[in-house]
Amino acid sequence: MRVEPSPTTPDDLEDAVAVFVHHRGRLFGIAYRVLGSTVEAEDVVQEVWLRWQKTDRSVVLSPAAFLSSATTRLAINVAQSARLRRETYIGPWLPEPVDTSADPALGAERAEAVEMALLLVLERLTPVERAAYVLREAFDYAYAEIADMLDVSLTNVRKIVSRARRHLLDERRESLDAAEHRRLLDTFVSAARTGDMASLEALLAPDVVSLSDGNGMRGCARVPVVGRARVARLSAYGRLWQGAVSELVDANGSSGVLLHRDGRAVAFVTAAASRHGIHQMLWVFAPSKIAAFLGSRSRFAAAPGLTQGGGSRTAVCRG
């Protein structure tokens, strides 16, 4: 993508800001789904803004297409380097949860494509496959538009999206509606807090898997924990819940729980479930990811932030 510097007047810059802010939610939504990181997604959006300033906007036929294309290509580049960084990550890597209470769909027509469990499965695709799937399934771009954004043939785009769909279909299970998911998660937290093992096991599918993201924090499970009895015991570990206050939150278009201790958020948990019970528990303990979630709560409440030119030891983490 060629970017040419263009002299601007105050009115030109004001128009540029207005256009960019109008599309900003969608740009963040694309970048976040490709990267699974709010921090990296915001960095991509900021870089797109800098490019938008320097572009000769008088020759841009479609600002929306230009901005979406720039965001997609930058996100793919970041995802390729992030894949190498994640190879050295200690223990399971999980996407950064994002608060979707103020912006439920993150700019997407189909909010489902932001669920944490799906984002985790998307990580198994190549960055280009991930981007093609996100653009088609989450934002309903036409295949021809995606081909232009990814600089590949129309035939290849159709093949990439089809391959991604098949892969995800093999990995995913039918999910519950929002109200049932919230009820199930609330029941899980209540049973885990009181150590009610029978109730916990009744909520879990036989092949349930628990993943804990602590990036080397002392005591965090560094491998997936599998099986109803083991996951129940881990979830009910007393030091996790001792002195903790739970807060039900809207995360990634679904329900999650933040655990606070001494006024500080120390853990985030959510679950993937079907009518057969909870089949995946997702625990986030990494302080940077907890901070990213808290920061995402004011992402749209604050000013656009456009610039010119230039823990506590917890259970599933055993102390």
ROTORLUM-482481 format. One record per atom (N, C-alpha, C): chain; x, y negated, z negated. Coordinates in steps of 0.05 Angstrom, whole numbers, plus 5000, padded with zeros to 4 digits. Example, Ala and Ser with C-alpha at 12.3 -4.5 7.8 and 13.67 -1.06 7.14 Angstrom:
<rs>
R  chain    px    py    pz
R      A  5264  5114  4844
R      A  5246  5090  4844
R      A  5264  5066  4844
R      A  5257  5045  4858
R      A  5273  5021  4857
R      A  5258  4999  4843
</rs>
This chain:
<rs>
R  chain    px    py    pz
R      A  5017  5024  5000
R      A  5000  5000  5000
R      A  5018  4975  5000
R      A  5014  4958  5020
R      A  5031  4934  5022
R      A  5019  4911  5006
R      A  5035  4899  4990
R      A  5026  4876  4974
R      A  5042  4852  4981
R      A  5029  4831  4990
R      A  5042  4806  4998
R      A  5036  4784  4978
R      A  5056  4769  4970
R      A  5051  4747  4952
R      A  5034  4725  4967
R      A  5017  4712  4952
R      A  5000  4692  4964
R      A  4998  4668  4946
R      A  5003  4644  4957
R      A  5000  4620  4940
R      A  4971  4617  4931
R      A  4968  4610  4906
R      A  4940  4608  4896
R      A  4935  4581  4884
R      A  4910  4574  4885
R      A  4900  4550  4872
R      A  4885  4559  4847
R      A  4880  4541  4828
R      A  4864  4548  4805
R      A  4838  4562  4812
R      A  4824  4552  4833
R      A  4799  4564  4841
R      A  4803  4592  4852
R      A  4825  4596  4867
R      A  4831  4623  4877
R      A  4836  4642  4854
R      A  4851  4634  4834
R      A  4857  4651  4812
R      A  4832  4657  4796
R      A  4815  4637  4793
R      A  4789  4642  4779
R      A  4772  4662  4793
R      A  4772  4661  4820
R      A  4757  4681  4835
R      A  4769  4708  4832
R      A  4796  4709  4832
R      A  4810  4735  4829
R      A  4804  4748  4803
R      A  4803  4731  4782
R      A  4797  4742  4755
R      A  4768  4752  4754
R      A  4749  4737  4766
R      A  4721  4745  4766
R      A  4717  4772  4780
R      A  4730  4775  4803
R      A  4728  4800  4818
R      A  4740  4823  4802
R      A  4763  4819  4791
R      A  4777  4840  4776
R      A  4761  4848  4751
R      A  4752  4829  4736
R      A  4736  4835  4712
R      A  4711  4851  4719
R      A  4699  4844  4742
R      A  4675  4858  4750
R      A  4680  4888  4755
R      A  4704  4894  4765
R      A  4710  4922  4771
R      A  4727  4936  4750
R      A  4734  4921  4729
R      A  4753  4932  4710
R      A  4744  4958  4696
R      A  4719  4959  4689
R      A  4708  4983  4676
R      A  4712  5008  4693
R      A  4706  5005  4719
R      A  4709  5028  4737
R      A  4739  5035  4740
R      A  4756  5015  4741
R      A  4785  5021  4744
R      A  4795  5036  4720
R      A  4787  5027  4696
R      A  4796  5041  4672
R      A  4785  5070  4672
R      A  4760  5073  4681
R      A  4747  5099  4681
R      A  4762  5118  4699
R      A  4771  5109  4723
R      A  4787  5126  4741
R      A  4813  5133  4728
R      A  4828  5113  4718
R      A  4854  5118  4707
R      A  4853  5136  4683
R      A  4833  5132  4666
R      A  4832  5148  4641
R      A  4826  5177  4647
R      A  4809  5182  4666
R      A  4802  5210  4673
R      A  4826  5224  4686
R      A  4842  5210  4702
R      A  4865  5222  4714
R      A  4887  5227  4694
R      A  4889  5209  4674
R      A  4912  5211  4655
R      A  4905  5223  4628
R      A  4880  5221  4619
R      A  4873  5231  4593
R      A  4885  5214  4571
R      A  4893  5189  4577
R      A  4905  5172  4557
R      A  4894  5144  4560
R      A  4884  5132  4539
R      A  4874  5105  4540
R      A  4897  5085  4543
R      A  4919  5090  4530
R      A  4942  5072  4531
R      A  4953  5071  4559
R      A  4958  5095  4571
R      A  4968  5096  4598
R      A  4948  5084  4618
R      A  4923  5089  4614
R      A  4902  5078  4632
R      A  4902  5048  4631
R      A  4904  5036  4607
R      A  4905  5007  4605
R      A  4930  4996  4618
R      A  4953  5010  4616
R      A  4977  5001  4630
R      A  4973  5001  4660
R      A  4960  5022  4670
R      A  4954  5023  4699
R      A  4937  5000  4708
R      A  4915  4995  4692
R      A  4897  4973  4699
R      A  4911  4946  4699
R      A  4929  4942  4679
R      A  4944  4917  4678
R      A  4962  4914  4702
R      A  4975  4936  4711
R      A  4992  4935  4734
R      A  4976  4929  4759
R      A  4952  4940  4761
R      A  4935  4934  4784
R      A  4928  4904  4784
R      A  4922  4893  4761
R      A  4916  4864  4759
R      A  4940  4848  4770
R      A  4964  4855  4762
R      A  4988  4840  4772
R      A  4990  4842  4802
R      A  4985  4865  4813
R      A  4986  4869  4842
R      A  4964  4853  4855
R      A  4940  4852  4843
R      A  4918  4837  4854
R      A  4924  4808  4856
R      A  4938  4797  4836
R      A  4946  4769  4836
R      A  4965  4763  4860
R      A  4983  4782  4865
R      A  5004  4777  4885
R      A  4995  4783  4914
R      A  4971  4795  4916
R      A  4961  4803  4943
R      A  4949  4779  4958
R      A  4952  4779  4983
R      A  4938  4760  5000
R      A  4909  4769  5002
R      A  4893  4759  4984
R      A  4865  4769  4981
R      A  4847  4760  5004
R      A  4857  4741  5020
R      A  4841  4731  5043
R      A  4838  4753  5064
R      A  4857  4772  5064
R      A  4856  4793  5085
R      A  4845  4819  5074
R      A  4837  4819  5049
R      A  4825  4844  5037
R      A  4796  4845  5044
R      A  4788  4865  5059
R      A  4760  4867  5068
R      A  4742  4876  5045
R      A  4752  4894  5028
R      A  4736  4905  5006
R      A  4752  4905  4980
R      A  4748  4885  4963
R      A  4763  4885  4938
R      A  4759  4910  4921
R      A  4735  4921  4922
R      A  4730  4945  4906
R      A  4747  4968  4916
R      A  4748  4971  4943
R      A  4765  4993  4954
R      A  4794  4989  4948
R      A  4803  4964  4951
R      A  4831  4958  4946
R      A  4839  4964  4917
R      A  4823  4955  4899
R      A  4829  4959  4870
R      A  4827  4988  4862
R      A  4807  5002  4872
R      A  4804  5031  4865
R      A  4827  5047  4877
R      A  4835  5040  4901
R      A  4857  5054  4914
R      A  4883  5050  4899
R      A  4888  5024  4891
R      A  4913  5018  4877
R      A  4913  5033  4850
R      A  4890  5033  4836
R      A  4888  5046  4810
R      A  4893  5076  4813
R      A  4881  5089  4833
R      A  4884  5117  4837
R      A  4913  5125  4842
R      A  4926  5110  4860
R      A  4953  5117  4867
R      A  4973  5113  4844
R      A  4969  5091  4829
R      A  4986  5086  4806
R      A  4981  5108  4785
R      A  4956  5115  4780
R      A  4949  5136  4760
R      A  4962  5163  4768
R      A  4962  5169  4794
R      A  4975  5194  4803
R      A  5005  5193  4797
R      A  5017  5171  4802
R      A  5046  5168  4797
R      A  5052  5172  4767
R      A  5036  5159  4750
R      A  5040  5161  4721
R      A  5035  5190  4712
R      A  5014  5203  4723
R      A  5008  5230  4716
R      A  5030  5249  4723
R      A  5043  5245  4745
R      A  5066  5262  4753
R      A  5089  5260  4733
R      A  5095  5236  4724
R      A  5116  5233  4704
R      A  5107  5242  4676
R      A  5081  5238  4671
R      A  5071  5247  4645
R      A  5072  5277  4642
R      A  5068  5291  4664
R      A  5069  5321  4664
R      A  5096  5330  4654
R      A  5117  5317  4662
R      A  5144  5324  4653
R      A  5147  5318  4623
R      A  5137  5295  4614
R      A  5139  5288  4586
R      A  5123  5308  4568
R      A  5101  5317  4578
R      A  5084  5335  4562
R      A  5096  5363  4559
R      A  5116  5369  4577
R      A  5129  5395  4574
R      A  5146  5396  4549
R      A  5153  5373  4538
R      A  5169  5372  4513
R      A  5151  5366  4489
R      A  5125  5364  4493
R      A  5107  5358  4471
R      A  5106  5382  4452
R      A  5106  5377  4426
R      A  5107  5398  4406
R      A  5079  5407  4399
R      A  5071  5431  4406
R      A  5044  5441  4401
R      A  5025  5433  4423
R      A  4999  5440  4420
R      A  4980  5433  4440
R      A  4978  5403  4445
R      A  4975  5396  4470
R      A  4970  5368  4478
R      A  4940  5365  4484
R      A  4927  5345  4472
R      A  4899  5339  4477
R      A  4896  5311  4488
R      A  4876  5305  4504
R      A  4871  5278  4513
R      A  4866  5259  4490
R      A  4873  5234  4493
R      A  4866  5214  4473
R      A  4836  5210  4474
R      A  4822  5213  4451
R      A  4794  5208  4451
R      A  4789  5178  4455
R      A  4767  5171  4467
R      A  4760  5143  4473
R      A  4732  5138  4463
R      A  4727  5115  4451
R      A  4701  5108  4441
R      A  4684  5100  4465
R      A  4661  5113  4468
R      A  4643  5107  4491
R      A  4617  5095  4481
R      A  4616  5085  4457
R      A  4591  5074  4447
R      A  4584  5048  4461
R      A  4604  5031  4467
R      A  4598  5005  4480
R      A  4597  5008  4510
R      A  4610  5028  4521
R      A  4611  5033  4549
R      A  4607  5062  4555
R      A  4583  5073  4551
R      A  4578  5102  4550
R      A  4589  5117  4574
R      A  4588  5106  4597
R      A  4597  5121  4621
R      A  4625  5113  4630
R      A  4638  5095  4616
R      A  4664  5085  4625
R      A  4664  5078  4654
R      A  4642  5065  4663
R      A  4641  5057  4690
R      A  4634  5078  4710
R      A  4627  5102  4701
R      A  4621  5124  4719
R      A  4591  5129  4722
R      A  4584  5139  4745
R      A  4556  5146  4749
R      A  4549  5172  4734
R      A  4569  5189  4730
R      A  4565  5215  4717
R      A  4584  5217  4693
R      A  4572  5211  4670
R      A  4589  5210  4646
R      A  4601  5236  4638
R      A  4590  5259  4647
R      A  4600  5285  4639
R      A  4630  5288  4645
R      A  4639  5275  4666
R      A  4667  5279  4673
R      A  4687  5265  4655
R      A  4678  5256  4631
R      A  4696  5244  4612
R      A  4698  5261  4586
R      A  4683  5283  4585
R      A  4684  5300  4561
R      A  4712  5310  4556
R      A  4720  5311  4530
R      A  4748  5319  4524
R      A  4754  5347  4534
R      A  4735  5365  4531
R      A  4741  5393  4539
R      A  4746  5394  4569
R      A  4731  5378  4585
R      A  4735  5378  4614
R      A  4761  5364  4621
R      A  4768  5342  4607
R      A  4793  5329  4612
R      A  4817  5348  4607
R      A  4814  5365  4587
R      A  4835  5384  4581
R      A  4838  5404  4603
R      A  4815  5413  4615
R      A  4816  5432  4637
R      A  4828  5418  4662
R      A  4821  5392  4666
R      A  4832  5377  4689
R      A  4862  5376  4688
R      A  4874  5378  4664
R      A  4903  5377  4662
R      A  4916  5400  4677
R      A  4901  5421  4682
R      A  4912  5445  4695
R      A  4914  5441  4726
R      A  4901  5420  4735
R      A  4902  5414  4764
R      A  4926  5396  4769
R      A  4935  5394  4794
R      A  4956  5375  4801
R      A  4944  5347  4799
R      A  4961  5326  4796
R      A  4950  5299  4794
R      A  4933  5291  4818
R      A  4940  5300  4842
R      A  4925  5294  4866
R      A  4898  5308  4865
R      A  4898  5333  4858
R      A  4872  5348  4855
R      A  4854  5335  4834
R      A  4866  5327  4812
R      A  4851  5314  4791
R      A  4838  5288  4801
R      A  4854  5272  4815
R      A  4844  5247  4824
R      A  4821  5251  4844
R      A  4825  5270  4863
R      A  4804  5275  4882
R      A  4778  5284  4869
R      A  4780  5302  4849
R      A  4757  5312  4835
R      A  4743  5289  4820
R      A  4759  5272  4806
R      A  4748  5250  4791
R      A  4733  5230  4809
R      A  4746  5223  4831
R      A  4734  5204  4850
R      A  4707  5214  4861
R      A  4707  5240  4867
R      A  4683  5252  4879
R      A  4661  5257  4858
R      A  4668  5271  4836
R      A  4648  5280  4817
R      A  4640  5259  4797
R      A  4659  5243  4788
R      A  4652  5223  4768
R      A  4642  5197  4780
R      A  4652  5190  4804
R      A  4645  5164  4815
R      A  4632  5166  4843
R      A  4628  5190  4853
R      A  4612  5194  4877
R      A  4623  5180  4901
R      A  4649  5177  4903
R      A  4661  5166  4928
R      A  4657  5185  4951
R      A  4654  5174  4975
R      A  4652  5191  4998
R      A  4679  5204  5004
R      A  4678  5227  5017
R      A  4703  5241  5023
R      A  4722  5224  5040
R      A  4711  5208  5059
R      A  4728  5191  5075
R      A  4741  5170  5059
R      A  4727  5159  5039
R      A  4740  5139  5021
R      A  4762  5151  5005
R      A  4758  5175  4995
R      A  4779  5189  4980
R      A  4803  5195  4997
R      A  4798  5203  5022
R      A  4820  5208  5040
R      A  4838  5183  5044
R      A  4825  5160  5047
R      A  4840  5135  5049
R      A  4856  5129  5024
R      A  4843  5133  5001
R      A  4857  5127  4976
R      A  4881  5145  4971
R      A  4878  5171  4979
R      A  4900  5190  4973
R      A  4919  5193  4997
R      A  4912  5180  5019
R      A  4928  5181  5044
R      A  4932  5210  5053
R      A  4909  5225  5053
R      A  4909  5252  5064
R      A  4886  5255  5084
R      A  4885  5276  5098
R      A  4864  5280  5118
R      A  4838  5286  5105
R      A  4816  5280  5120
R      A  4789  5286  5110
R      A  4786  5316  5104
R      A  4796  5332  5121
R      A  4794  5361  5117
R      A  4808  5370  5092
R      A  4832  5358  5087
R      A  4846  5365  5063
R      A  4832  5356  5037
R      A  4819  5333  5038
R      A  4804  5323  5015
R      A  4782  5343  5008
R      A  4768  5351  5028
R      A  4746  5370  5023
R      A  4756  5396  5011
R      A  4779  5405  5020
R      A  4791  5430  5010
R      A  4801  5425  4981
R      A  4813  5402  4976
R      A  4823  5396  4949
R      A  4800  5396  4928
R      A  4779  5381  4936
R      A  4756  5379  4917
R      A  4743  5406  4913
R      A  4740  5422  4934
R      A  4728  5448  4932
R      A  4744  5466  4915
R      A  4770  5466  4918
R      A  4788  5482  4902
R      A  4787  5474  4872
R      A  4786  5448  4867
R      A  4784  5438  4840
R      A  4758  5447  4827
R      A  4736  5445  4842
R      A  4710  5454  4832
R      A  4710  5483  4824
R      A  4721  5500  4841
R      A  4722  5529  4836
R      A  4739  5534  4810
R      A  4761  5521  4808
R      A  4778  5524  4785
R      A  4764  5516  4759
R      A  4750  5494  4760
R      A  4736  5484  4736
R      A  4712  5501  4730
R      A  4699  5511  4750
R      A  4676  5529  4746
R      A  4684  5554  4731
R      A  4708  5564  4738
R      A  4718  5588  4725
R      A  4724  5583  4695
R      A  4731  5558  4689
R      A  4740  5552  4662
R      A  4718  5542  4643
R      A  4697  5531  4654
R      A  4677  5517  4638
R      A  4654  5535  4631
R      A  4640  5527  4609
R      A  4616  5541  4601
R      A  4593  5521  4600
R      A  4569  5531  4601
R      A  4546  5513  4599
R      A  4546  5499  4572
R      A  4542  5473  4573
R      A  4544  5457  4548
R      A  4516  5450  4537
R      A  4516  5442  4512
R      A  4491  5434  4499
R      A  4484  5405  4505
R      A  4459  5398  4500
R      A  4452  5370  4504
R      A  4463  5354  4480
R      A  4463  5328  4483
R      A  4476  5310  4464
R      A  4465  5314  4435
R      A  4439  5316  4432
R      A  4427  5318  4406
R      A  4434  5344  4392
R      A  4434  5366  4407
R      A  4441  5392  4396
R      A  4471  5393  4389
R      A  4487  5381  4406
R      A  4516  5380  4400
R      A  4522  5365  4375
R      A  4508  5342  4371
R      A  4512  5326  4347
R      A  4503  5342  4322
R      A  4481  5356  4324
R      A  4471  5372  4301
R      A  4491  5394  4295
R      A  4501  5407  4315
R      A  4519  5429  4311
R      A  4545  5420  4298
R      A  4556  5397  4307
R      A  4581  5386  4296
R      A  4577  5377  4267
R      A  4554  5365  4262
R      A  4548  5356  4234
R      A  4546  5380  4216
R      A  4533  5402  4225
R      A  4531  5426  4209
R      A  4558  5438  4204
R      A  4575  5438  4225
R      A  4602  5449  4222
R      A  4618  5434  4201
R      A  4617  5407  4201
R      A  4631  5391  4182
R      A  4621  5396  4154
R      A  4595  5398  4150
R      A  4584  5404  4124
R      A  4593  5431  4113
R      A  4593  5451  4130
R      A  4602  5478  4122
R      A  4631  5479  4116
R      A  4647  5465  4132
R      A  4676  5465  4128
R      A  4684  5450  4103
R      A  4670  5428  4098
R      A  4676  5412  4074
R      A  4671  5428  4048
R      A  4650  5444  4048
R      A  4643  5459  4024
R      A  4655  5487  4024
R      A  4670  5494  4045
R      A  4682  5520  4046
R      A  4662  5543  4049
R      A  4640  5538  4062
R      A  4619  5558  4066
R      A  4627  5575  4090
R      A  4642  5596  4085
R      A  4653  5612  4107
R      A  4632  5627  4123
R      A  4611  5636  4110
R      A  4590  5650  4125
R      A  4576  5632  4145
R      A  4570  5607  4136
R      A  4557  5588  4154
R      A  4576  5580  4176
R      A  4601  5577  4170
R      A  4621  5569  4190
R      A  4623  5590  4212
R      A  4626  5615  4203
R      A  4629  5637  4223
R      A  4603  5640  4240
R      A  4581  5634  4228
R      A  4556  5635  4243
R      A  4554  5615  4266
R      A  4569  5593  4263
R      A  4569  5572  4283
R      A  4588  5577  4306
R      A  4607  5595  4301
R      A  4629  5599  4320
R      A  4624  5622  4338
R      A  4632  5619  4363
R      A  4631  5641  4382
R      A  4654  5661  4375
R      A  4651  5687  4382
R      A  4671  5706  4375
R      A  4699  5700  4386
R      A  4700  5687  4409
R      A  4726  5681  4422
R      A  4734  5652  4418
R      A  4724  5639  4397
R      A  4730  5610  4393
R      A  4760  5606  4391
R      A  4768  5583  4401
R      A  4796  5574  4401
R      A  4798  5547  4388
R      A  4817  5544  4369
R      A  4822  5518  4356
R      A  4849  5507  4365
R      A  4849  5482  4374
R      A  4873  5468  4384
R      A  4878  5444  4366
R      A  4903  5441  4356
R      A  4910  5419  4338
R      A  4932  5403  4351
R      A  4927  5377  4356
R      A  4947  5360  4368
R      A  4960  5342  4347
R      A  4984  5349  4340
R      A  4999  5333  4320
R      A  5027  5326  4330
R      A  5035  5336  4353
R      A  5061  5331  4364
R      A  5084  5334  4344
R      A  5084  5357  4331
R      A  5105  5363  4312
R      A  5101  5355  4283
R      A  5077  5343  4277
R      A  5072  5336  4249
R      A  5074  5361  4232
R      A  5086  5358  4209
R      A  5090  5380  4191
R      A  5064  5394  4184
R      A  5063  5420  4187
R      A  5039  5435  4179
R      A  5018  5438  4201
R      A  5020  5423  4223
R      A  5000  5426  4245
R      A  5004  5452  4259
R      A  4982  5466  4265
R      A  4984  5491  4280
R      A  4996  5484  4308
R      A  5018  5497  4314
R      A  5032  5491  4339
R      A  5024  5510  4361
R      A  5007  5529  4356
R      A  4997  5547  4376
R      A  4966  5548  4373
R      A  4952  5555  4393
R      A  4923  5558  4391
R      A  4916  5579  4370
R      A  4895  5574  4354
R      A  4885  5593  4334
R      A  4860  5605  4346
R      A  4859  5632  4347
R      A  4838  5645  4362
R      A  4822  5664  4343
R      A  4796  5665  4347
R      A  4779  5683  4332
R      A  4762  5670  4311
R      A  4738  5680  4308
R      A  4719  5668  4289
R      A  4729  5666  4261
R      A  4740  5688  4250
R      A  4748  5687  4222
R      A  4772  5669  4217
R      A  4792  5669  4235
R      A  4816  5653  4232
R      A  4809  5623  4235
R      A  4792  5616  4255
R      A  4785  5588  4259
R      A  4769  5578  4235
R      A  4751  5595  4224
R      A  4735  5587  4201
R      A  4753  5581  4177
R      A  4772  5599  4172
R      A  4790  5595  4149
R      A  4807  5570  4153
R      A  4816  5565  4176
R      A  4832  5541  4182
R      A  4816  5516  4178
R      A  4791  5516  4188
R      A  4774  5492  4187
R      A  4766  5485  4159
R      A  4764  5505  4142
R      A  4755  5501  4114
R      A  4778  5496  4095
R      A  4802  5493  4105
R      A  4825  5489  4088
R      A  4821  5464  4071
R      A  4823  5467  4045
R      A  4815  5447  4025
R      A  4829  5420  4028
R      A  4856  5420  4034
R      A  4870  5395  4035
R      A  4861  5377  4057
R      A  4849  5389  4078
R      A  4838  5372  4099
R      A  4815  5354  4089
R      A  4798  5366  4073
R      A  4774  5352  4065
R      A  4776  5338  4038
R      A  4796  5344  4022
R      A  4799  5332  3996
R      A  4802  5301  3998
R      A  4783  5287  3986
R      A  4783  5258  3987
R      A  4777  5245  4013
R      A  4768  5262  4033
R      A  4763  5251  4060
R      A  4734  5242  4063
R      A  4730  5221  4078
R      A  4704  5211  4085
R      A  4700  5216  4115
R      A  4678  5228  4123
R      A  4674  5234  4151
R      A  4655  5213  4164
R      A  4662  5206  4188
R      A  4646  5186  4203
R      A  4639  5198  4230
R      A  4613  5200  4236
R      A  4604  5210  4262
R      A  4608  5187  4282
R      A  4622  5193  4304
R      A  4628  5173  4324
R      A  4620  5183  4352
R      A  4617  5164  4370
R      A  4611  5170  4398
R      A  4638  5170  4413
R      A  4646  5193  4421
R      A  4672  5196  4434
R      A  4669  5212  4460
R      A  4679  5200  4482
R      A  4679  5214  4508
R      A  4651  5223  4516
R      A  4632  5206  4511
R      A  4604  5212  4519
R      A  4591  5233  4502
R      A  4603  5241  4480
R      A  4592  5261  4463
R      A  4597  5254  4433
R      A  4592  5272  4415
R      A  4597  5267  4387
R      A  4624  5276  4378
R      A  4636  5261  4360
R      A  4660  5269  4347
R      A  4659  5260  4318
R      A  4679  5267  4303
R      A  4680  5260  4275
R      A  4708  5249  4269
R      A  4709  5225  4256
R      A  4733  5214  4246
R      A  4735  5219  4216
R      A  4758  5228  4207
R      A  4762  5232  4179
R      A  4779  5210  4168
R      A  4770  5197  4147
R      A  4784  5175  4134
R      A  4793  5184  4106
R      A  4817  5175  4100
R      A  4827  5180  4072
R      A  4840  5154  4063
R      A  4831  5144  4039
R      A  4842  5119  4028
R      A  4839  5096  4048
R      A  4816  5096  4062
R      A  4811  5075  4081
R      A  4825  5076  4108
R      A  4839  5098  4113
R      A  4854  5101  4138
R      A  4845  5126  4153
R      A  4841  5123  4179
R      A  4833  5145  4195
R      A  4857  5164  4199
R      A  4853  5190  4192
R      A  4875  5209  4193
R      A  4871  5232  4212
R      A  4846  5236  4221
R      A  4841  5258  4239
R      A  4815  5253  4255
R      A  4814  5265  4279
R      A  4791  5265  4296
R      A  4785  5293  4303
R      A  4760  5301  4303
R      A  4752  5328  4312
R      A  4727  5327  4328
R      A  4727  5344  4349
R      A  4703  5348  4364
R      A  4702  5378  4373
R      A  4681  5386  4386
R      A  4678  5414  4393
R      A  4665  5417  4420
R      A  4672  5438  4434
R      A  4658  5446  4458
R      A  4640  5470  4451
R      A  4615  5469  4458
R      A  4597  5490  4449
R      A  4576  5496  4471
R      A  4566  5520  4470
R      A  4544  5529  4487
R      A  4523  5541  4469
R      A  4503  5553  4481
R      A  4482  5565  4464
R      A  4492  5589  4449
R      A  4516  5599  4456
R      A  4528  5621  4441
R      A  4545  5612  4418
R      A  4547  5586  4414
R      A  4562  5575  4391
R      A  4586  5558  4400
R      A  4601  5549  4380
R      A  4625  5533  4386
R      A  4647  5551  4397
R      A  4657  5545  4420
R      A  4678  5561  4432
R      A  4705  5547  4433
R      A  4705  5522  4426
R      A  4730  5507  4425
R      A  4729  5484  4405
R      A  4748  5484  4386
R      A  4751  5463  4367
R      A  4775  5446  4375
R      A  4772  5420  4376
R      A  4793  5402  4385
R      A  4799  5383  4362
R      A  4823  5385  4350
R      A  4832  5368  4328
R      A  4854  5350  4337
R      A  4852  5324  4332
R      A  4873  5305  4338
R      A  4883  5293  4312
R      A  4909  5297  4307
R      A  4922  5286  4283
R      A  4944  5266  4290
R      A  4954  5267  4315
R      A  4975  5249  4322
R      A  4967  5220  4317
R      A  4982  5206  4300
R      A  4974  5178  4293
R      A  4970  5160  4316
R      A  4987  5163  4337
R      A  4984  5145  4360
R      A  4958  5149  4375
R      A  4948  5174  4375
R      A  4922  5180  4388
R      A  4899  5170  4372
R      A  4901  5173  4345
R      A  4880  5162  4328
R      A  4879  5131  4332
R      A  4902  5118  4333
R      A  4903  5089  4336
R      A  4891  5082  4363
R      A  4897  5098  4384
R      A  4886  5092  4411
R      A  4855  5093  4410
R      A  4844  5113  4396
R      A  4815  5114  4394
R      A  4804  5090  4380
R      A  4816  5082  4357
R      A  4806  5059  4343
R      A  4808  5034  4360
R      A  4830  5032  4375
R      A  4834  5009  4393
R      A  4814  5008  4415
R      A  4805  5032  4424
R      A  4786  5033  4447
R      A  4758  5022  4439
R      A  4753  5021  4413
R      A  4727  5011  4404
R      A  4722  4982  4412
R      A  4743  4967  4414
R      A  4740  4938  4421
R      A  4750  4932  4449
R      A  4753  4953  4466
R      A  4765  4949  4492
R      A  4750  4930  4509
R      A  4723  4930  4508
R      A  4707  4912  4524
R      A  4696  4889  4507
R      A  4698  4891  4481
R      A  4688  4869  4465
R      A  4708  4846  4465
R      A  4734  4852  4468
R      A  4754  4831  4468
R      A  4756  4819  4496
R      A  4773  4798  4497
R      A  4778  4785  4523
R      A  4792  4804  4541
R      A  4790  4800  4568
R      A  4802  4818  4587
R      A  4831  4824  4582
R      A  4846  4805  4571
R      A  4874  4810  4565
R      A  4891  4810  4591
R      A  4883  4793  4610
R      A  4897  4792  4635
R      A  4920  4772  4633
R      A  4943  4780  4641
R      A  4967  4763  4640
R      A  4976  4757  4668
R      A  4988  4734  4671
R      A  4998  4726  4698
R      A  5027  4734  4700
R      A  5035  4743  4724
R      A  5062  4750  4731
R      A  5075  4770  4713
R      A  5078  4763  4708
R      A  5095  4780  4694
R      A  5084  4798  4669
R      A  5020  5195  4182
R      A  4996  5208  4172
R      A  4997  5226  4148
R      A  4975  5223  4148
R      A  4970  5241  4125
R      A  4973  5270  4134
R      A  4982  5287  4117
R      A  4983  5316  4123
R      A  4955  5327  4117
R      A  4945  5342  4136
R      A  4918  5353  4132
R      A  4919  5382  4138
R      A  4895  5394  4140
R      A  4893  5423  4139
R      A  4901  5436  4164
R      A  4886  5433  4184
R      A  4894  5446  4208
R      A  4922  5436  4212
R      A  4930  5415  4199
R      A  4958  5408  4195
R      A  4963  5414  4165
R      A  4975  5436  4159
R      A  4980  5443  4131
R      A  5005  5429  4121
R      A  5003  5417  4097
R      A  5025  5402  4086
R      A  5045  5419  4071
</rs>
